[in-house]
């Protein structure tokens, strides 16, 4: 508010003096010297009014619009665009040196046109290389990923959290805010070996760029070179998935040159890197999921997504299933739905290796997935 009134006063005073001087100039041109009084007062008063009321809006509104636009541009885009602009202006200056020797208006018009065109071209080329700048400076965050605003919850000294709407609650009931996202998704080794991210990327549900750190590639290579045939096949499958993602243009894939120092765990470095980059982690590792969430990192768990997309059955619903094996308890039979959901049939052992109608009794949701309990129809 003080800055606004200061700008009003300076604008009013400056335009008032300019109006007064313009009135003096008009009076000097006039034959009658008395004409200065009405012209001088009128122009000075008009300058004060325009400077006090109109000029601040003409200055502050464009300034706020420019500041808002700049704050909405990622830091990597600002750096790359500025670097491209400098390179374009340097090249334009070198090209314009011989043009200054021309005669007439061409000596200044052509250099101005060349500087404007090459400057805009440099900005465009710099923005196109934003991804390279982001790879060099992974800590650069995008404008929408700044810290929480003043409207968010704040922690008080007595261990409670307060909000602007007047609500106050205990600190242990407030969920820790997750780190903001900048469009990058760090991929864990488990998610690569799992292979479903390749099919998920084709669907278009993944927004942003998949970032694979170099230490994840190193871990994947060690698994592929393992003496254990099972681990070796898993590692090779992961490399094939990366090759498939590289060929798929729907989701950008980039490799971040970040290694792991001796003695550090891959999961710990991955979580720390996600915190610095303000990125999400794509994984199927339950332990990594929990550790990352405790540190405020958003996790995209493929298993949780698959469980959420499984078909929903309710108690009392009838299903026709193929009982393929015995259950853990006596007399139980086990069947599987088309989406892989396990169905445990009480007393279904006598229908082993046959299709039978069952009625759902209850549904159990676990961390590993959904289990449906049923009984043979008619029993």
C-alpha positions as CSV (number, residue, x, y, z in Angstrom):
1,X,0.0,0.0,0.0
2,X,2.8,2.4,0.8
3,X,4.5,1.7,-2.5
4,X,1.2,2.4,-4.3
5,X,0.7,5.8,-2.7
6,X,4.3,6.6,-3.3
7,X,3.9,5.8,-7.0
8,X,0.7,7.9,-7.1
9,X,2.5,10.9,-5.5
10,X,5.5,10.7,-7.8
11,X,3.3,10.3,-10.9
12,X,1.0,13.1,-9.9
13,X,3.9,15.5,-9.1
14,X,5.8,14.6,-12.3
15,X,2.9,15.0,-14.7
16,X,1.8,18.1,-12.9
17,X,5.2,19.8,-13.5
18,X,5.1,18.6,-17.1
19,X,1.6,20.1,-17.5
20,X,2.8,23.4,-16.0
21,X,5.8,23.6,-18.2
22,X,3.6,22.8,-21.3
23,X,1.4,25.7,-20.3
24,X,4.4,28.0,-20.2
25,X,5.4,26.8,-23.7
26,X,1.9,27.6,-25.0
27,X,1.9,31.0,-23.4
28,X,5.2,31.9,-25.1
29,X,3.7,31.0,-28.4
30,X,0.6,33.1,-27.8
31,X,0.5,36.8,-28.4
32,X,-1.4,37.4,-25.1
33,X,0.7,36.5,-22.1
34,X,-2.4,36.3,-19.9
35,X,-3.3,33.0,-21.7
36,X,-0.7,31.2,-19.5
37,X,-2.9,31.3,-16.4
38,X,-5.8,29.1,-17.7
39,X,-3.6,26.8,-19.8
40,X,-1.0,26.4,-17.1
41,X,-3.5,25.6,-14.4
42,X,-5.6,23.3,-16.6
43,X,-2.6,21.3,-17.8
44,X,-1.1,21.1,-14.4
45,X,-4.4,19.9,-12.9
46,X,-4.9,17.4,-15.7
47,X,-1.3,16.1,-15.1
48,X,-1.9,15.6,-11.4
49,X,-5.2,13.8,-12.0
50,X,-3.7,11.5,-14.7
51,X,-0.6,10.8,-12.7
52,X,-2.5,10.1,-9.4
53,X,-5.2,7.8,-10.7
54,X,-4.4,6.5,-14.2
55,X,-0.6,6.0,-14.4
56,X,-0.4,3.5,-11.4
57,X,-2.8,1.2,-13.1
58,X,-1.0,1.5,-16.4
59,X,2.2,0.5,-14.6
60,X,1.2,-1.9,-11.9
61,X,-1.2,-4.0,-13.9
62,X,1.3,-4.9,-16.6
63,X,3.9,-5.4,-14.0
64,X,1.8,-7.9,-12.1
65,X,0.8,-9.7,-15.3
66,X,4.5,-10.0,-16.2
67,X,5.4,-11.2,-12.7
68,X,2.6,-13.8,-12.7
69,X,3.7,-15.1,-16.1
70,X,7.3,-15.3,-15.1
71,X,6.3,-17.2,-11.9
72,X,4.4,-19.7,-14.0
73,X,7.4,-20.5,-16.1
74,X,9.7,-23.3,-14.9
75,X,13.1,-22.3,-13.7
76,X,14.8,-24.5,-16.3
77,X,12.8,-22.8,-19.1
78,X,13.9,-19.4,-17.9
79,X,17.5,-20.4,-17.8
80,X,17.5,-22.1,-21.2
81,X,15.5,-19.2,-22.8
82,X,17.8,-16.6,-21.4
83,X,20.9,-18.5,-22.6
84,X,19.3,-18.8,-26.0
85,X,18.5,-15.1,-26.1
86,X,22.1,-14.2,-25.3
87,X,23.5,-16.5,-27.9
88,X,21.1,-15.1,-30.5
89,X,22.0,-11.5,-29.7
90,X,25.7,-12.2,-29.9
91,X,25.3,-13.8,-33.3
92,X,23.1,-10.9,-34.4
93,X,25.7,-8.4,-33.3
94,X,28.5,-10.1,-35.2
95,X,26.3,-10.2,-38.3
96,X,25.3,-6.6,-38.0
97,X,28.8,-5.2,-37.8
98,X,29.2,-4.8,-41.7
99,X,25.7,-3.3,-41.9
100,X,26.6,-0.3,-39.8
101,X,28.7,1.0,-42.7
102,X,25.7,1.3,-45.1
103,X,24.2,4.7,-45.7
104,X,20.8,5.9,-44.9
105,X,18.1,4.3,-42.8
106,X,19.5,0.8,-43.6
107,X,22.4,1.4,-41.2
108,X,20.1,1.2,-38.2
109,X,17.0,-0.6,-39.5
110,X,18.7,-3.8,-40.7
111,X,20.7,-4.4,-37.5
112,X,17.5,-3.9,-35.4
113,X,15.5,-6.4,-37.5
114,X,18.4,-8.9,-37.3
115,X,18.7,-8.6,-33.6
116,X,15.0,-9.0,-33.0
117,X,14.7,-12.1,-35.3
118,X,17.8,-13.8,-34.0
119,X,16.9,-13.0,-30.4
120,X,13.5,-14.6,-30.8
121,X,15.0,-17.5,-32.6
122,X,17.5,-18.0,-29.7
123,X,14.8,-17.9,-27.1
124,X,12.8,-20.5,-29.0
125,X,15.8,-22.8,-29.4
126,X,16.7,-22.4,-25.7
127,X,13.2,-23.3,-24.6
128,X,13.3,-26.4,-26.8
129,X,16.5,-27.5,-24.9
130,X,14.8,-27.1,-21.5
131,X,15.1,-30.8,-20.8
132,X,18.9,-30.7,-21.0
133,X,19.0,-27.8,-18.5
134,X,16.7,-29.8,-16.2
135,X,19.0,-32.8,-16.4
136,X,22.1,-30.6,-15.5
137,X,20.3,-28.8,-12.7
138,X,17.8,-31.4,-11.3
139,X,17.0,-29.1,-8.3
140,X,15.2,-26.6,-10.5
141,X,11.4,-26.7,-9.7
142,X,8.6,-25.6,-11.7
143,X,6.5,-22.6,-10.7
144,X,3.5,-24.6,-9.5
145,X,5.7,-26.6,-7.2
146,X,6.7,-23.8,-4.8
147,X,6.2,-24.1,-1.1
148,X,2.8,-24.2,0.5
149,X,1.0,-20.9,0.5
150,X,0.0,-19.0,3.6
151,X,-3.5,-20.6,3.4
152,X,-2.1,-24.0,4.2
153,X,-1.8,-25.5,7.7
154,X,0.9,-24.2,10.1
155,X,2.3,-25.9,13.1
156,X,2.1,-24.0,16.4
157,X,4.4,-24.2,19.4
158,X,1.9,-26.3,21.4
159,X,1.8,-29.2,18.9
160,X,-1.4,-28.3,17.1
161,X,-2.0,-27.2,13.6
162,X,-4.1,-24.2,12.7
163,X,-5.8,-23.2,9.5
164,X,-7.0,-19.9,8.2
165,X,-10.6,-21.0,8.5
166,X,-10.2,-21.2,12.3
167,X,-10.1,-25.0,12.6
168,X,-7.6,-26.3,15.1
169,X,-6.7,-30.0,15.6
170,X,-4.0,-32.2,16.9
171,X,-0.8,-32.5,15.0
172,X,-1.0,-36.3,14.7
173,X,-4.3,-36.1,12.8
174,X,-2.9,-34.0,10.0
175,X,-1.4,-35.9,7.1
176,X,2.1,-34.9,6.2
177,X,1.9,-32.9,2.9
178,X,3.6,-34.6,0.0
179,X,6.3,-33.0,-1.9
180,X,5.0,-31.1,-4.9
181,X,5.5,-32.5,-8.4
182,X,7.3,-31.0,-11.4
183,X,6.2,-33.4,-14.1
184,X,9.1,-35.8,-13.7
185,X,8.5,-39.4,-12.5
186,X,11.5,-41.3,-11.1
187,X,11.4,-45.0,-12.0
188,X,12.5,-47.7,-9.5
189,X,14.1,-50.9,-10.5
190,X,11.1,-53.0,-9.3
191,X,8.8,-51.1,-11.6
192,X,11.0,-51.7,-14.6
193,X,11.3,-55.4,-13.9
194,X,7.6,-55.6,-13.3
195,X,7.0,-54.5,-16.9
196,X,3.5,-53.1,-16.6
197,X,4.7,-49.5,-17.0
198,X,5.2,-50.2,-20.7
199,X,1.5,-51.0,-21.1
200,X,0.6,-48.2,-18.7
201,X,2.5,-45.6,-20.8
202,X,0.6,-46.7,-23.9
203,X,-2.7,-45.9,-22.3
204,X,-1.7,-42.3,-21.7
205,X,-2.4,-42.2,-18.0
206,X,1.2,-41.2,-17.2
207,X,1.7,-37.5,-17.4
208,X,5.2,-36.1,-17.5
209,X,8.6,-37.6,-18.3
210,X,9.9,-40.9,-17.0
211,X,13.4,-40.4,-15.4
212,X,15.7,-43.4,-14.9
213,X,18.7,-42.5,-12.7
214,X,22.0,-44.1,-13.7
215,X,22.3,-46.1,-10.4
216,X,19.0,-47.8,-11.3
217,X,20.4,-48.8,-14.6
218,X,23.5,-50.1,-12.9
219,X,21.4,-52.1,-10.5
220,X,19.4,-53.5,-13.4
221,X,22.6,-54.5,-15.2
222,X,23.9,-56.3,-12.1
223,X,20.7,-58.3,-11.9
224,X,20.9,-59.1,-15.6
225,X,24.5,-60.4,-15.1
226,X,23.6,-62.5,-12.0
227,X,24.5,-66.2,-11.9
228,X,20.9,-67.0,-10.7
229,X,18.8,-67.8,-13.8
230,X,15.7,-66.3,-12.2
231,X,17.4,-63.0,-11.4
232,X,19.1,-63.0,-14.7
233,X,15.8,-63.4,-16.6
234,X,14.2,-60.6,-14.5
235,X,17.1,-58.2,-15.2
236,X,16.9,-58.9,-19.0
237,X,13.2,-58.4,-18.9
238,X,13.7,-55.0,-17.3
239,X,16.2,-54.1,-20.0
240,X,13.7,-55.1,-22.7
241,X,11.0,-53.0,-21.0
242,X,13.4,-49.9,-21.1
243,X,14.0,-50.6,-24.8
244,X,10.3,-50.6,-25.4
245,X,9.8,-47.4,-23.5
246,X,12.6,-45.7,-25.4
247,X,10.8,-46.5,-28.7
248,X,7.5,-45.3,-27.4
249,X,7.1,-41.6,-28.1
250,X,4.0,-41.1,-26.0
251,X,5.9,-40.8,-22.8
252,X,9.4,-39.1,-22.8
253,X,12.1,-41.2,-21.2
254,X,15.4,-39.7,-20.0
255,X,18.4,-41.1,-18.2
256,X,19.7,-38.9,-15.3
257,X,23.5,-39.2,-14.7
258,X,23.4,-39.7,-11.0
259,X,25.4,-42.4,-9.2
260,X,25.5,-43.9,-5.7
261,X,28.3,-43.4,-3.4
262,X,29.8,-46.3,-1.6
263,X,27.8,-47.4,1.4
264,X,24.5,-45.7,0.4
265,X,21.4,-47.7,-0.4
266,X,19.7,-47.3,-3.8
267,X,16.3,-46.8,-2.2
268,X,17.6,-44.0,0.1
269,X,19.4,-42.2,-2.7
270,X,16.2,-42.5,-4.9
271,X,14.0,-41.0,-2.2
272,X,16.6,-38.2,-1.6
273,X,16.8,-37.5,-5.3
274,X,13.0,-37.3,-5.5
275,X,12.9,-34.8,-2.7
276,X,15.5,-32.6,-4.4
277,X,13.8,-32.8,-7.8
278,X,10.3,-32.6,-6.3
279,X,9.3,-35.6,-8.3
280,X,7.2,-38.7,-7.8
281,X,8.5,-42.3,-7.6
282,X,7.1,-45.1,-9.7
283,X,7.6,-48.4,-8.0
284,X,6.1,-51.8,-7.0
285,X,8.2,-52.1,-3.8
286,X,6.0,-51.9,-0.7
287,X,8.8,-50.9,1.7
288,X,10.1,-48.1,-0.6
289,X,6.5,-46.9,-0.9
290,X,6.2,-46.6,2.9
291,X,9.6,-44.9,3.4
292,X,9.0,-42.4,0.6
293,X,5.5,-41.5,1.9
294,X,7.0,-40.9,5.4
295,X,9.4,-38.4,3.9
296,X,6.7,-36.5,2.0
297,X,7.5,-38.0,-1.5
298,X,4.5,-38.9,-3.7
299,X,4.6,-42.5,-4.8
300,X,2.9,-44.1,-7.8
301,X,2.5,-47.8,-6.9
302,X,1.7,-50.0,-9.8
303,X,0.3,-52.7,-7.5
304,X,-2.1,-50.2,-5.8
305,X,-3.3,-49.1,-9.2
306,X,-3.9,-52.7,-10.3
307,X,-5.8,-53.4,-7.1
308,X,-7.9,-50.3,-7.6
309,X,-8.8,-51.4,-11.1
310,X,-9.9,-54.9,-10.2
311,X,-13.5,-55.8,-10.6
312,X,-15.7,-55.2,-7.6
313,X,-17.9,-57.9,-6.2
314,X,-20.3,-57.6,-3.3
315,X,-21.6,-60.2,-0.8
316,X,-24.5,-62.1,-2.3
317,X,-23.3,-61.8,-5.9
318,X,-23.2,-65.1,-7.8
319,X,-20.1,-66.0,-9.9
320,X,-19.2,-68.9,-12.1
321,X,-15.6,-69.9,-11.5
322,X,-13.1,-72.7,-12.4
323,X,-11.8,-74.2,-9.1
324,X,-8.2,-75.0,-10.0
325,X,-6.5,-75.9,-6.7
326,X,-7.0,-76.7,-3.0
327,X,-7.0,-74.0,-0.4
328,X,-5.0,-73.8,2.8
329,X,-7.9,-75.0,5.0
330,X,-9.5,-78.4,4.9
331,X,-12.1,-78.6,2.1
332,X,-11.4,-75.2,0.6
333,X,-11.0,-74.7,-3.1
334,X,-9.3,-71.8,-4.9
335,X,-10.3,-70.1,-8.2
336,X,-9.2,-66.9,-9.9
337,X,-11.2,-64.2,-11.7
338,X,-10.1,-62.8,-15.1
339,X,-8.3,-59.9,-13.4
340,X,-6.3,-62.3,-11.1
341,X,-8.4,-61.8,-8.0
342,X,-8.3,-65.0,-5.8
343,X,-11.6,-66.6,-4.8
344,X,-11.6,-68.9,-1.8
345,X,-14.5,-71.3,-1.9
346,X,-15.5,-72.9,1.4
347,X,-16.2,-76.6,0.7
348,X,-15.2,-76.2,-2.9
349,X,-12.5,-79.0,-2.9
350,X,-15.0,-81.6,-4.1
351,X,-15.5,-79.4,-7.3
352,X,-11.8,-79.3,-8.1
353,X,-10.9,-78.9,-11.8
354,X,-14.5,-78.0,-12.7
355,X,-16.6,-74.9,-13.2
356,X,-19.2,-74.3,-10.5
357,X,-21.5,-71.5,-9.5
358,X,-20.6,-69.8,-6.2
359,X,-22.1,-67.1,-4.0
360,X,-19.9,-64.4,-2.5
361,X,-20.0,-64.2,1.2
362,X,-17.4,-61.5,2.0
363,X,-14.5,-59.6,0.4
364,X,-11.2,-59.0,2.2
365,X,-8.9,-56.2,1.0
366,X,-5.2,-56.7,1.9
367,X,-2.0,-55.0,1.0
368,X,-1.3,-57.8,-1.5
369,X,-4.7,-57.4,-3.2
370,X,-8.3,-58.4,-2.9
371,X,-9.5,-61.8,-1.7
372,X,-13.1,-63.0,-2.3
373,X,-14.6,-65.6,-0.1
374,X,-17.5,-67.6,-1.4
375,X,-19.6,-70.8,-1.0
376,X,-20.8,-73.2,-3.6
377,X,-24.3,-72.3,-4.7
378,X,-27.0,-74.5,-3.3
379,X,-24.9,-75.7,-0.3
